[in-house]
Amino acid sequence: MTLTMFGIPNCDTIKKARAWLDQQGFGYRFHDYKKQGVDREQLVRWVDQVGWEVLLNRRGTTFRALPDAAKTGLDADKAVALMAANPSCIKRPVVEYSSGLLVGFDPTAWEQALR
């Protein structure tokens, strides 16, 4: 199974998720979207799969620091634009695998999805 993990390398949740994948013996490719970016089309695909409400990290410092106008009246299009401009607003990690998408790190859900 081919896995691609998207995130930011110094994020604590990413570190835990990477350690879990390593311990479980899963190979994966890491995509640092701070350095490599994430394109709008990919964000739209993710939003179509899981919904913008799942994908947008509204609890992070980046989102909280945004002006109120940017956070008001959110919908899918506005959330995608916000995440494209501020990749730190994407919940971490995002893992693409052969039959789906995982958002956030939940070892139980990951075990069920990836086995």
C-alpha positions as CSV (number, residue, x, y, z in Angstrom):
1,M,0.0,0.0,0.0
2,T,1.3,3.4,-0.9
3,L,0.9,6.1,1.7
4,T,1.6,9.8,1.4
5,M,1.6,11.8,4.6
6,F,1.1,15.6,4.3
7,G,2.1,17.9,7.1
8,I,4.8,20.0,8.8
9,P,7.8,18.0,10.1
10,N,8.2,19.8,13.4
11,C,4.5,19.3,14.4
12,D,4.1,17.0,17.5
13,T,1.2,15.2,16.0
14,I,3.1,14.5,12.8
15,K,6.0,13.2,14.9
16,K,3.6,10.8,16.7
17,A,2.0,9.7,13.4
18,R,5.3,9.1,11.7
19,A,6.5,7.0,14.7
20,W,3.3,5.0,14.6
21,L,3.7,4.3,10.9
22,D,7.3,3.3,11.4
23,Q,6.4,1.0,14.3
24,Q,3.7,-0.6,12.3
25,G,6.1,-1.2,9.3
26,F,4.2,1.1,6.9
27,G,6.3,2.8,4.2
28,Y,5.3,6.3,3.3
29,R,6.3,9.4,1.5
30,F,6.3,12.6,3.5
31,H,5.1,15.8,1.8
32,D,6.1,19.0,3.7
33,Y,3.4,21.4,2.6
34,K,5.3,24.3,4.1
35,K,8.2,23.7,1.7
36,Q,6.5,21.9,-1.1
37,G,3.1,23.6,-1.0
38,V,-0.3,22.1,-1.5
39,D,-2.3,23.0,-4.6
40,R,-5.9,24.2,-4.7
41,E,-7.0,21.2,-6.8
42,Q,-5.7,18.8,-4.1
43,L,-7.4,20.7,-1.4
44,V,-10.7,20.6,-3.3
45,R,-10.3,16.8,-3.7
46,W,-9.7,16.5,0.1
47,V,-12.7,18.7,0.9
48,D,-14.8,16.6,-1.5
49,Q,-13.8,13.5,0.4
50,V,-14.0,14.6,4.1
51,G,-15.6,18.0,4.1
52,W,-13.9,21.4,4.8
53,E,-15.0,21.3,8.4
54,V,-12.8,18.2,9.0
55,L,-9.9,19.5,7.1
56,L,-9.7,23.0,8.4
57,N,-7.8,23.3,11.7
58,R,-9.7,26.1,13.5
59,R,-8.0,25.4,16.8
60,G,-4.4,26.2,15.7
61,T,-2.6,29.4,16.3
62,T,-2.4,30.3,12.6
63,F,-6.2,30.2,12.2
64,R,-6.8,32.0,15.5
65,A,-4.4,34.8,14.4
66,L,-6.2,35.5,11.2
67,P,-8.4,38.6,11.0
68,D,-12.1,38.0,11.9
69,A,-13.1,38.8,8.3
70,A,-11.1,35.8,7.1
71,K,-12.8,33.5,9.6
72,T,-16.4,34.7,9.2
73,G,-18.8,33.2,6.7
74,L,-16.7,30.1,6.0
75,D,-17.8,27.8,3.3
76,A,-16.0,25.2,1.2
77,D,-14.6,27.7,-1.3
78,K,-13.4,30.2,1.4
79,A,-11.9,27.4,3.5
80,V,-10.0,26.1,0.5
81,A,-8.6,29.5,-0.3
82,L,-7.7,30.0,3.4
83,M,-5.8,26.6,3.5
84,A,-4.1,27.3,0.2
85,A,-2.8,30.6,1.5
86,N,-2.0,29.3,5.0
87,P,-1.1,25.6,4.9
88,S,-0.7,25.6,8.7
89,C,-4.5,25.9,8.8
90,I,-4.8,22.3,7.4
91,K,-5.4,19.7,10.1
92,R,-2.4,17.4,10.5
93,P,-1.6,14.9,9.4
94,V,-3.4,14.2,6.1
95,V,-2.7,10.7,4.8
96,E,-3.6,9.6,1.3
97,Y,-3.8,5.9,0.8
98,S,-5.1,3.6,-1.9
99,S,-8.7,3.6,-0.7
100,G,-9.1,6.8,1.1
101,L,-8.0,9.8,3.2
102,L,-7.2,10.0,6.9
103,V,-7.2,13.4,8.6
104,G,-5.8,13.8,12.1
105,F,-4.0,11.1,14.0
106,D,-6.1,8.5,15.6
107,P,-4.2,5.2,16.0
108,T,-7.4,3.1,16.3
109,A,-8.9,4.6,13.1
110,W,-5.6,4.3,11.3
111,E,-5.3,0.6,12.3
112,Q,-8.8,-0.1,11.0
113,A,-8.2,1.8,7.7
114,L,-4.7,0.7,6.9
115,R,-5.0,-3.1,7.7
